[in-house]
Amino acid sequence: MTPPPTPADALPPEEPAAPADDAQPPQGPPAPDNECRTGGAGGNDNPAEGRVPPTHPHSKAGLNAHLVIDRTPTFRLDITLTATPGDVLALLGPNGAGKTTALRALAGLTPLTRGHLHLDGTDLHDTPPEHRPVGVVFQDYLLFPHLTALDNVAFGPRCRGATKSEARAQAQDWLHRMGLKEHTTTKPRRLSGGQAQRVALARALATHPRLLLLDEPLAALDARTRLEVRAQLRRHLAEFEAVAVLVTHDPLDAMVLADRLVVIEHGRIVQEGTPADIARHPRTDYIAQLVGLNLYKGQADGHTVRLDAGPAITTTEDLTGQVFVAFPPSAVTLHRDRPTGSSARNLWHCEVAGLETHGDQIRADLTGELPLAADLTTVAAAELDLHPGAPVWATVKATQTHAYPA
Ligand SMILES: Nc1ncnc2c1ncn2[C@@H]1O[C@H](COP(=O)(O)OP(=O)(O)OP(=O)(O)O)[C@@H](O)[C@H]1O
């Protein structure tokens, strides 16, 4: 994604390369004097005076969206998202799946080809981005470089019609909440990545959005800062009373921050559920890899699952029909010679395709009778003399597998 460089209040249109989005109203950068000019040429100087349509009093609170967007002749996003206030959704998916397109559509930056977008019962179809009650946090913060942290945060409330002093008081309050009391007069270039991201979050939250959009909010941070900011973000999201939608590539961010994961592949939702449910019952190879499981599909007959392509796997579950079988790489034991005394019910002859470090373990990528990933210690890998092309036997106990209906 090439994210727009300002908060939703001042988001520019997409690059000219995006013909589908050329219809966006032109929007300029923030005024250097920190005066908010909403809507650019098509804007309204006082957004508080209502281009935002009133919320329907009897309608359901939260997000109700069906987003259909034709991006290229071959790519169509077609997803339905619903959430109630307080929900945190994470959109996960491989590159090009459509996550950013979905986020941009929610922000009003990419028009829908079809579908609808209702927030707290209000149809946002005709509401321009700068007048939507939507806050956006981007991975590279996109703070206004010439403004202090305080003025960056005050920008949002100013755009929503607050007076200068009200906006600054609110900004002060938000920066205090974010633990940035000491940095109110600091300009972005003097902030650390973690501090800048907290300013960006404060800027988004200061507008009291009914929908908070976070685009890879932790991606630009180093590992240590990421840990810290993830914990803080989790706390703020838990307190946030409206809907939050997060786009991330990182399963850990998704699992820690979201109540519900929505996995998108090729523009469609392929699986949706709580982090625990998705981690335990992955339904696509992408999700299985994401949560670190070997995943297969096949036909169950009692405790035996005959794979669509490959051998059979013995499981403890007693099932019939199409099922998935999953097991973690740590459940695989490797042997140089065919084991004779092993109690494991599953035995396959494989070949090492590749090796890589995985935390303090070695992950072996195996092909052969059954393609699989196996984790082992460095010592074990050395003892087995593992190297690409080496033949190995892999065993997995039935009790270590998990089968569930497809
Ligand atoms: N501005 C654009 N104009 C036309 N097509 C686009 C535009 N931006 C993205 N696309 C196409 O839309 C599809 C979805 O892209 P999108 O950026 O939404 O995916 P993504 O899941 O966010 O990927 P990534 O994780 O790499 O950011 C891709 O096929 C992409 O090539």
The ligand as an SDF file (V2000), in Angstrom:
LIG
                    3D

 31 33  0  0  0  0  0  0  0  0999 V2000
   -4.2280    1.9630   -6.9180 N   0  0  0  0  0  0  0  0  0  0  0  0
   -4.5020    0.8030   -7.4680 C   0  0  0  0  0  0  0  0  0  0  0  0
   -5.0400    0.7150   -8.6950 N   0  0  0  0  0  0  0  0  0  0  0  0
   -5.3130   -0.4620   -9.2690 C   0  0  0  0  0  0  0  0  0  0  0  0
   -5.1050   -1.6400   -8.6600 N   0  0  0  0  0  0  0  0  0  0  0  0
   -4.5880   -1.6180   -7.4280 C   0  0  0  0  0  0  0  0  0  0  0  0
   -4.2610   -0.4130   -6.7700 C   0  0  0  0  0  0  0  0  0  0  0  0
   -3.7700   -0.7070   -5.5510 N   0  0  0  0  0  0  0  0  0  0  0  0
   -3.7880   -2.0430   -5.4490 C   0  0  0  0  0  0  0  0  0  0  0  0
   -4.2820   -2.5830   -6.5750 N   0  0  0  0  0  0  0  0  0  0  0  0
   -4.4600   -4.0200   -6.8280 C   0  0  0  0  0  0  0  0  0  0  0  0
   -5.4710   -4.4790   -5.9490 O   0  0  0  0  0  0  0  0  0  0  0  0
   -5.1350   -5.7590   -5.4380 C   0  0  0  0  0  0  0  0  0  0  0  0
   -5.1710   -5.7260   -3.9200 C   0  0  0  0  0  0  0  0  0  0  0  0
   -4.1370   -4.8980   -3.4580 O   0  0  0  0  0  0  0  0  0  0  0  0
   -4.0240   -4.4300   -1.9390 P   0  0  0  0  0  0  0  0  0  0  0  0
   -2.9310   -3.4210   -1.8610 O   0  0  0  0  0  0  0  0  0  0  0  0
   -5.3520   -4.0490   -1.4340 O   0  0  0  0  0  0  0  0  0  0  0  0
   -3.5770   -5.7890   -1.2290 O   0  0  0  0  0  0  0  0  0  0  0  0
   -2.9760   -5.9730    0.2250 P   0  0  0  0  0  0  0  0  0  0  0  0
   -3.6380   -7.1720    0.7830 O   0  0  0  0  0  0  0  0  0  0  0  0
   -3.0830   -4.7370    1.0280 O   0  0  0  0  0  0  0  0  0  0  0  0
   -1.4670   -6.2650   -0.1070 O   0  0  0  0  0  0  0  0  0  0  0  0
   -0.1410   -5.8930    0.7200 P   0  0  0  0  0  0  0  0  0  0  0  0
   -0.1640   -6.7980    1.8950 O   0  0  0  0  0  0  0  0  0  0  0  0
    0.9470   -6.2240   -0.2280 O   0  0  0  0  0  0  0  0  0  0  0  0
   -0.1970   -4.4460    1.0840 O   0  0  0  0  0  0  0  0  0  0  0  0
   -3.7930   -6.1280   -6.0270 C   0  0  0  0  0  0  0  0  0  0  0  0
   -4.0220   -6.9550   -7.1390 O   0  0  0  0  0  0  0  0  0  0  0  0
   -3.2140   -4.8110   -6.4430 C   0  0  0  0  0  0  0  0  0  0  0  0
   -2.3620   -4.9780   -7.5390 O   0  0  0  0  0  0  0  0  0  0  0  0
  1  2  1  0
  2  3  1  0
  2  7  2  0
  3  4  2  0
  4  5  1  0
  5  6  2  0
  6  7  1  0
  6 10  1  0
  7  8  1  0
  8  9  2  0
  9 10  1  0
 10 11  1  0
 11 12  1  0
 11 30  1  0
 12 13  1  0
 13 14  1  0
 13 28  1  0
 14 15  1  0
 15 16  1  0
 16 17  2  0
 16 18  1  0
 16 19  1  0
 19 20  1  0
 20 21  2  0
 20 22  1  0
 20 23  1  0
 23 24  1  0
 24 25  2  0
 24 26  1  0
 24 27  1  0
 28 29  1  0
 28 30  1  0
 30 31  1  0
M  END
$$$$
